[in-house]
Amino acid sequence: MSDIGMPDKDGYSLIRFIRNQEAKQGGFLPVIALTSYVHSEDSTKALNAGFQEFIHKPFDPNELVATVAKLAQRTLLK
């Protein structure tokens, strides 16, 4: 899980780094974008960048837990 708007490096820099490392070393890490950006184009941008899910702040803790569980289940099934 990563916030999109972080100081110095943003979540997009982080997801690029993660996906580049996966390309070199193999593996797959599902990542959730957690952000205060709430427009549909923000969600699209995050998903196109390589995040699997997009949750905006403020978020429902139950939604977060369910999303993590869903991604964990998908990862285990691969």
N, CA, C and O atoms as CSV, one atom per row, in Angstrom:
chain,resi,resn,atom,element,x,y,z
A,1,MET,N,N,0.844,-1.152,0.000
A,1,MET,CA,C,0.000,0.000,0.000
A,1,MET,C,C,0.899,1.227,0.000
A,1,MET,O,O,1.889,1.294,0.729
A,2,SER,N,N,0.535,2.192,-0.831
A,2,SER,CA,C,1.329,3.406,-0.913
A,2,SER,C,C,0.423,4.607,-1.118
A,2,SER,O,O,-0.553,4.555,-1.865
A,3,ASP,N,N,0.766,5.673,-0.444
A,3,ASP,CA,C,0.113,6.942,-0.703
A,3,ASP,C,C,0.647,7.455,-2.041
A,3,ASP,O,O,1.805,7.217,-2.383
A,4,ILE,N,N,-0.185,8.146,-2.780
A,4,ILE,CA,C,0.256,8.723,-4.052
A,4,ILE,C,C,1.053,9.998,-3.819
A,4,ILE,O,O,2.117,10.182,-4.410
A,5,GLY,N,N,0.543,10.884,-2.958
A,5,GLY,CA,C,1.179,12.181,-2.742
A,5,GLY,C,C,2.095,12.175,-1.541
A,5,GLY,O,O,1.669,12.492,-0.430
A,6,MET,N,N,3.346,11.819,-1.751
A,6,MET,CA,C,4.342,11.814,-0.673
A,6,MET,C,C,5.407,12.861,-0.984
A,6,MET,O,O,5.625,13.193,-2.150
A,7,PRO,N,N,6.069,13.383,0.044
A,7,PRO,CA,C,7.150,14.332,-0.217
A,7,PRO,C,C,8.355,13.644,-0.869
A,7,PRO,O,O,8.594,12.456,-0.651
A,8,ASP,N,N,9.083,14.377,-1.641
A,8,ASP,CA,C,10.294,13.913,-2.337
A,8,ASP,C,C,9.977,12.942,-3.469
A,8,ASP,O,O,10.171,13.282,-4.636
A,9,LYS,N,N,9.499,11.756,-3.156
A,9,LYS,CA,C,9.109,10.792,-4.183
A,9,LYS,C,C,7.630,10.485,-3.979
A,9,LYS,O,O,7.163,10.352,-2.847
A,10,ASP,N,N,6.903,10.374,-5.079
A,10,ASP,CA,C,5.482,10.066,-4.951
A,10,ASP,C,C,5.229,8.570,-5.160
A,10,ASP,O,O,6.148,7.803,-5.449
A,11,GLY,N,N,3.978,8.182,-5.009
A,11,GLY,CA,C,3.611,6.785,-5.171
A,11,GLY,C,C,3.867,6.256,-6.568
A,11,GLY,O,O,4.110,5.063,-6.746
A,12,TYR,N,N,3.816,7.130,-7.556
A,12,TYR,CA,C,4.106,6.703,-8.924
A,12,TYR,C,C,5.576,6.317,-9.087
A,12,TYR,O,O,5.894,5.371,-9.807
A,13,SER,N,N,6.462,7.037,-8.429
A,13,SER,CA,C,7.891,6.663,-8.445
A,13,SER,C,C,8.085,5.311,-7.788
A,13,SER,O,O,8.847,4.475,-8.272
A,14,LEU,N,N,7.391,5.104,-6.684
A,14,LEU,CA,C,7.510,3.833,-5.960
A,14,LEU,C,C,7.001,2.674,-6.808
A,14,LEU,O,O,7.664,1.641,-6.896
A,15,ILE,N,N,5.843,2.826,-7.429
A,15,ILE,CA,C,5.301,1.717,-8.218
A,15,ILE,C,C,6.180,1.424,-9.426
A,15,ILE,O,O,6.327,0.264,-9.810
A,16,ARG,N,N,6.767,2.453,-10.032
A,16,ARG,CA,C,7.707,2.217,-11.144
A,16,ARG,C,C,8.907,1.415,-10.649
A,16,ARG,O,O,9.345,0.478,-11.317
A,17,PHE,N,N,9.437,1.777,-9.488
A,17,PHE,CA,C,10.579,1.047,-8.929
A,17,PHE,C,C,10.215,-0.408,-8.669
A,17,PHE,O,O,10.967,-1.314,-9.028
A,18,ILE,N,N,9.072,-0.630,-8.050
A,18,ILE,CA,C,8.633,-1.996,-7.733
A,18,ILE,C,C,8.479,-2.815,-9.013
A,18,ILE,O,O,8.976,-3.939,-9.093
A,19,ARG,N,N,7.801,-2.266,-10.005
A,19,ARG,CA,C,7.577,-3.014,-11.250
A,19,ARG,C,C,8.886,-3.253,-12.005
A,19,ARG,O,O,9.044,-4.294,-12.642
A,20,ASN,N,N,9.815,-2.316,-11.945
A,20,ASN,CA,C,11.130,-2.534,-12.572
A,20,ASN,C,C,11.890,-3.654,-11.877
A,20,ASN,O,O,12.522,-4.476,-12.541
A,21,GLN,N,N,11.837,-3.697,-10.550
A,21,GLN,CA,C,12.507,-4.766,-9.809
A,21,GLN,C,C,11.883,-6.126,-10.131
A,21,GLN,O,O,12.589,-7.125,-10.261
A,22,GLU,N,N,10.571,-6.153,-10.259
A,22,GLU,CA,C,9.903,-7.405,-10.609
A,22,GLU,C,C,10.337,-7.881,-11.992
A,22,GLU,O,O,10.531,-9.076,-12.211
A,23,ALA,N,N,10.488,-6.948,-12.915
A,23,ALA,CA,C,10.916,-7.308,-14.266
A,23,ALA,C,C,12.315,-7.924,-14.240
A,23,ALA,O,O,12.607,-8.833,-15.017
A,24,LYS,N,N,13.169,-7.439,-13.362
A,24,LYS,CA,C,14.543,-7.947,-13.263
A,24,LYS,C,C,14.626,-9.243,-12.472
A,24,LYS,O,O,15.359,-10.158,-12.849
A,25,GLN,N,N,13.870,-9.325,-11.363
A,25,GLN,CA,C,14.032,-10.419,-10.417
A,25,GLN,C,C,12.867,-11.403,-10.393
A,25,GLN,O,O,12.951,-12.453,-9.755
A,26,GLY,N,N,11.787,-11.068,-11.081
A,26,GLY,CA,C,10.608,-11.921,-11.040
A,26,GLY,C,C,9.742,-11.576,-9.842
A,26,GLY,O,O,10.063,-10.688,-9.053
A,27,GLY,N,N,8.652,-12.290,-9.725
A,27,GLY,CA,C,7.736,-12.064,-8.622
A,27,GLY,C,C,6.686,-11.025,-8.962
A,27,GLY,O,O,6.710,-10.403,-10.024
A,28,PHE,N,N,5.770,-10.859,-8.033
A,28,PHE,CA,C,4.710,-9.872,-8.201
A,28,PHE,C,C,4.237,-9.427,-6.831
A,28,PHE,O,O,3.934,-10.250,-5.967
A,29,LEU,N,N,4.175,-8.120,-6.639
A,29,LEU,CA,C,3.698,-7.536,-5.391
A,29,LEU,C,C,2.458,-6.706,-5.691
A,29,LEU,O,O,2.559,-5.669,-6.348
A,30,PRO,N,N,1.287,-7.140,-5.223
A,30,PRO,CA,C,0.104,-6.311,-5.426
A,30,PRO,C,C,0.197,-5.060,-4.564
A,30,PRO,O,O,0.607,-5.128,-3.406
A,31,VAL,N,N,-0.184,-3.916,-5.129
A,31,VAL,CA,C,-0.048,-2.650,-4.409
A,31,VAL,C,C,-1.351,-1.856,-4.517
A,31,VAL,O,O,-1.959,-1.765,-5.583
A,32,ILE,N,N,-1.758,-1.288,-3.387
A,32,ILE,CA,C,-2.946,-0.446,-3.302
A,32,ILE,C,C,-2.507,1.009,-3.276
A,32,ILE,O,O,-1.617,1.379,-2.509
A,33,ALA,N,N,-3.126,1.834,-4.107
A,33,ALA,CA,C,-2.907,3.283,-4.067
A,33,ALA,C,C,-3.880,3.856,-3.045
A,33,ALA,O,O,-5.093,3.688,-3.167
A,34,LEU,N,N,-3.347,4.524,-2.055
A,34,LEU,CA,C,-4.151,5.165,-1.013
A,34,LEU,C,C,-3.924,6.660,-1.140
A,34,LEU,O,O,-2.792,7.126,-1.019
A,35,THR,N,N,-4.992,7.422,-1.383
A,35,THR,CA,C,-4.779,8.819,-1.713
A,35,THR,C,C,-5.980,9.692,-1.404
A,35,THR,O,O,-7.099,9.207,-1.244
A,36,SER,N,N,-5.729,10.974,-1.324
A,36,SER,CA,C,-6.828,11.930,-1.166
A,36,SER,C,C,-7.314,12.434,-2.519
A,36,SER,O,O,-8.269,13.208,-2.579
A,37,TYR,N,N,-6.677,12.010,-3.599
A,37,TYR,CA,C,-7.137,12.353,-4.941
A,37,TYR,C,C,-8.379,11.504,-5.237
A,37,TYR,O,O,-8.325,10.277,-5.148
A,38,VAL,N,N,-9.483,12.143,-5.586
A,38,VAL,CA,C,-10.747,11.413,-5.656
A,38,VAL,C,C,-11.420,11.397,-7.028
A,38,VAL,O,O,-12.496,10.815,-7.168
A,39,HIS,N,N,-10.830,12.003,-8.021
A,39,HIS,CA,C,-11.456,12.052,-9.338
A,39,HIS,C,C,-11.263,10.736,-10.083
A,39,HIS,O,O,-10.293,10.017,-9.841
A,40,SER,N,N,-12.171,10.427,-10.974
A,40,SER,CA,C,-12.090,9.169,-11.721
A,40,SER,C,C,-10.791,9.075,-12.520
A,40,SER,O,O,-10.234,7.988,-12.677
A,41,GLU,N,N,-10.309,10.208,-13.024
A,41,GLU,CA,C,-9.051,10.161,-13.779
A,41,GLU,C,C,-7.859,9.831,-12.876
A,41,GLU,O,O,-6.861,9.285,-13.344
A,42,ASP,N,N,-7.961,10.163,-11.574
A,42,ASP,CA,C,-6.898,9.798,-10.631
A,42,ASP,C,C,-6.853,8.288,-10.442
A,42,ASP,O,O,-5.780,7.688,-10.391
A,43,SER,N,N,-8.023,7.687,-10.339
A,43,SER,CA,C,-8.104,6.234,-10.214
A,43,SER,C,C,-7.541,5.562,-11.462
A,43,SER,O,O,-6.752,4.622,-11.366
A,44,THR,N,N,-7.942,6.041,-12.613
A,44,THR,CA,C,-7.464,5.483,-13.880
A,44,THR,C,C,-5.948,5.611,-13.989
A,44,THR,O,O,-5.273,4.666,-14.398
A,45,LYS,N,N,-5.416,6.760,-13.629
A,45,LYS,CA,C,-3.963,6.984,-13.701
A,45,LYS,C,C,-3.222,6.005,-12.788
A,45,LYS,O,O,-2.208,5.431,-13.184
A,46,ALA,N,N,-3.726,5.818,-11.575
A,46,ALA,CA,C,-3.073,4.910,-10.625
A,46,ALA,C,C,-3.112,3.464,-11.124
A,46,ALA,O,O,-2.107,2.756,-11.064
A,47,LEU,N,N,-4.256,3.037,-11.610
A,47,LEU,CA,C,-4.367,1.664,-12.103
A,47,LEU,C,C,-3.505,1.453,-13.343
A,47,LEU,O,O,-2.892,0.396,-13.497
A,48,ASN,N,N,-3.453,2.436,-14.218
A,48,ASN,CA,C,-2.600,2.336,-15.407
A,48,ASN,C,C,-1.113,2.350,-15.046
A,48,ASN,O,O,-0.291,1.797,-15.776
A,49,ALA,N,N,-0.773,2.973,-13.935
A,49,ALA,CA,C,0.632,3.040,-13.503
A,49,ALA,C,C,1.119,1.711,-12.932
A,49,ALA,O,O,2.324,1.470,-12.857
A,50,GLY,N,N,0.177,0.840,-12.525
A,50,GLY,CA,C,0.589,-0.460,-12.008
A,50,GLY,C,C,0.022,-0.832,-10.656
A,50,GLY,O,O,0.307,-1.915,-10.146
A,51,PHE,N,N,-0.775,0.041,-10.065
A,51,PHE,CA,C,-1.452,-0.313,-8.821
A,51,PHE,C,C,-2.610,-1.251,-9.155
A,51,PHE,O,O,-3.183,-1.161,-10.240
A,52,GLN,N,N,-2.959,-2.146,-8.236
A,52,GLN,CA,C,-4.067,-3.057,-8.477
A,52,GLN,C,C,-5.395,-2.494,-7.978
A,52,GLN,O,O,-6.451,-2.821,-8.521
A,53,GLU,N,N,-5.349,-1.666,-6.967
A,53,GLU,CA,C,-6.559,-1.096,-6.380
A,53,GLU,C,C,-6.310,0.364,-6.034
A,53,GLU,O,O,-5.166,0.803,-5.920
A,54,PHE,N,N,-7.387,1.102,-5.870
A,54,PHE,CA,C,-7.336,2.534,-5.585
A,54,PHE,C,C,-8.341,2.810,-4.472
A,54,PHE,O,O,-9.530,2.536,-4.632
A,55,ILE,N,N,-7.883,3.343,-3.360
A,55,ILE,CA,C,-8.753,3.704,-2.243
A,55,ILE,C,C,-8.483,5.156,-1.893
A,55,ILE,O,O,-7.336,5.562,-1.707
A,56,HIS,N,N,-9.565,5.939,-1.804
A,56,HIS,CA,C,-9.365,7.355,-1.488
A,56,HIS,C,C,-9.636,7.625,-0.009
A,56,HIS,O,O,-10.422,6.938,0.644
A,57,LYS,N,N,-8.952,8.652,0.488
A,57,LYS,CA,C,-9.103,9.094,1.871
A,57,LYS,C,C,-10.256,10.091,1.961
A,57,LYS,O,O,-10.506,10.797,0.984
A,58,PRO,N,N,-10.946,10.179,3.047
A,58,PRO,CA,C,-10.879,9.235,4.149
A,58,PRO,C,C,-11.481,7.905,3.711
A,58,PRO,O,O,-12.409,7.873,2.903
A,59,PHE,N,N,-10.961,6.832,4.236
A,59,PHE,CA,C,-11.412,5.514,3.813
A,59,PHE,C,C,-12.082,4.783,4.970
A,59,PHE,O,O,-11.850,5.076,6.143
A,60,ASP,N,N,-12.905,3.842,4.603
A,60,ASP,CA,C,-13.559,2.968,5.562
A,60,ASP,C,C,-12.575,1.839,5.890
A,60,ASP,O,O,-12.138,1.134,4.981
A,61,PRO,N,N,-12.221,1.654,7.146
A,61,PRO,CA,C,-11.270,0.593,7.492
A,61,PRO,C,C,-11.715,-0.790,7.010
A,61,PRO,O,O,-10.883,-1.621,6.644
A,62,ASN,N,N,-13.017,-1.032,7.012
A,62,ASN,CA,C,-13.516,-2.329,6.530
A,62,ASN,C,C,-13.253,-2.500,5.036
A,62,ASN,O,O,-12.949,-3.602,4.578
A,63,GLU,N,N,-13.372,-1.409,4.278
A,63,GLU,CA,C,-13.064,-1.457,2.848
A,63,GLU,C,C,-11.592,-1.783,2.637
A,63,GLU,O,O,-11.245,-2.589,1.774
A,64,LEU,N,N,-10.729,-1.151,3.431
A,64,LEU,CA,C,-9.292,-1.403,3.313
A,64,LEU,C,C,-8.967,-2.863,3.614
A,64,LEU,O,O,-8.227,-3.504,2.868
A,65,VAL,N,N,-9.514,-3.383,4.696
A,65,VAL,CA,C,-9.265,-4.785,5.071
A,65,VAL,C,C,-9.773,-5.724,3.978
A,65,VAL,O,O,-9.089,-6.683,3.619
A,66,ALA,N,N,-10.962,-5.457,3.452
A,66,ALA,CA,C,-11.521,-6.303,2.400
A,66,ALA,C,C,-10.667,-6.254,1.138
A,66,ALA,O,O,-10.480,-7.275,0.477
A,67,THR,N,N,-10.151,-5.080,0.802
A,67,THR,CA,C,-9.317,-4.935,-0.388
A,67,THR,C,C,-7.996,-5.669,-0.224
A,67,THR,O,O,-7.538,-6.335,-1.152
A,68,VAL,N,N,-7.384,-5.555,0.936
A,68,VAL,CA,C,-6.137,-6.287,1.200
A,68,VAL,C,C,-6.388,-7.791,1.128
A,68,VAL,O,O,-5.597,-8.527,0.538
A,69,ALA,N,N,-7.482,-8.245,1.723
A,69,ALA,CA,C,-7.812,-9.672,1.698
A,69,ALA,C,C,-8.033,-10.153,0.261
A,69,ALA,O,O,-7.582,-11.237,-0.109
A,70,LYS,N,N,-8.718,-9.356,-0.537
A,70,LYS,CA,C,-8.980,-9.719,-1.929
A,70,LYS,C,C,-7.667,-9.844,-2.709
A,70,LYS,O,O,-7.480,-10.795,-3.468
A,71,LEU,N,N,-6.764,-8.886,-2.518
A,71,LEU,CA,C,-5.484,-8.936,-3.227
A,71,LEU,C,C,-4.630,-10.106,-2.747
A,71,LEU,O,O,-3.946,-10.750,-3.542
A,72,ALA,N,N,-4.674,-10.372,-1.459
A,72,ALA,CA,C,-3.916,-11.503,-0.916
A,72,ALA,C,C,-4.449,-12.814,-1.501
A,72,ALA,O,O,-3.670,-13.698,-1.859
A,73,GLN,N,N,-5.747,-12.937,-1.594
A,73,GLN,CA,C,-6.354,-14.140,-2.160
A,73,GLN,C,C,-5.970,-14.314,-3.630
A,73,GLN,O,O,-5.654,-15.422,-4.063
A,74,ARG,N,N,-5.998,-13.229,-4.391
A,74,ARG,CA,C,-5.603,-13.289,-5.800
A,74,ARG,C,C,-4.158,-13.739,-5.941
A,74,ARG,O,O,-3.826,-14.545,-6.810
A,75,THR,N,N,-3.298,-13.203,-5.066
A,75,THR,CA,C,-1.875,-13.523,-5.120
A,75,THR,C,C,-1.631,-14.994,-4.772
A,75,THR,O,O,-0.787,-15.649,-5.384
A,76,LEU,N,N,-2.364,-15.501,-3.798
A,76,LEU,CA,C,-2.210,-16.902,-3.400
A,76,LEU,C,C,-2.684,-17.855,-4.478
A,76,LEU,O,O,-2.167,-18.966,-4.591
A,77,LEU,N,N,-3.653,-17.445,-5.265
A,77,LEU,CA,C,-4.197,-18.303,-6.312
A,77,LEU,C,C,-3.303,-18.367,-7.538
A,77,LEU,O,O,-3.473,-19.262,-8.366
A,78,LYS,N,N,-2.351,-17.442,-7.683
A,78,LYS,CA,C,-1.482,-17.428,-8.867
A,78,LYS,C,C,-0.437,-18.496,-8.789
A,78,LYS,O,O,0.380,-18.629,-9.700
